[in-house]
């Protein structure tokens, strides 16, 4: 990964951010968007209705456009997009193996709740980036179309089915735990991400920084579950 920015790039580092920090996080965001494309395309292929298939195919196309915007920003900062993304290739493979859905509703919830934790981490970490990179990350992660579909579909399905609601609540709690574990593993392999997310004191107070970060991620997971009417 290229660690220095070219002269004349837009955006300057924030108080705790550097071009290298931005490239690190942007590489993760771009890889997550690539995986969002793959996931939406796969979901579209098995969706039970034509309307859902069309919606998910649009989500897949939108993920490609978002990924390319992030890759363009990496280039602006003097980085190599392929190298930056390559650091996080297959980053969610273990999570996917542990949380293979058995129903359409579990599949929807996995995308909304499970992958949402990774997005929440990126939002938190983006606060440490230069203004241009931070705004891009937040804008890329602002698209709630897939989340809105999951909320509407699962809400409607569970309205008269207490058994389904109970099962999905259990599935959602499992997803949350596995997703937090995936983030923990990621920080273990890429400690710079913890420093970016928690600030310059992370190396001195790593335990405290990590605890605060995971507290925020857990709170966001609880809010996401509540939005869909499930108990975290």
Secondary structure, DSSP 4 states (H G I P E B T S, - for coil): ---SPPTT-SS---TT--HHHHHHHHHHHHHHHHHHHHHHHHHHHH-SSHHHHHHHHHHHHHHHHHHHHHHHHHHHTT--HHHHHHTTTTTTHHHHHHT--SSHHHHHHIIIIIHHHHHHHHHHHHTTS-HHHHHHHHHHTT--HHHHHHHHHHHHHHTT-HHHHHHHHHHHHHHHHHHHHHHHHHHHH-HHHHHHHH-GGGGTSHHHHHHHHHHHHHHHHHHHHHHTT---
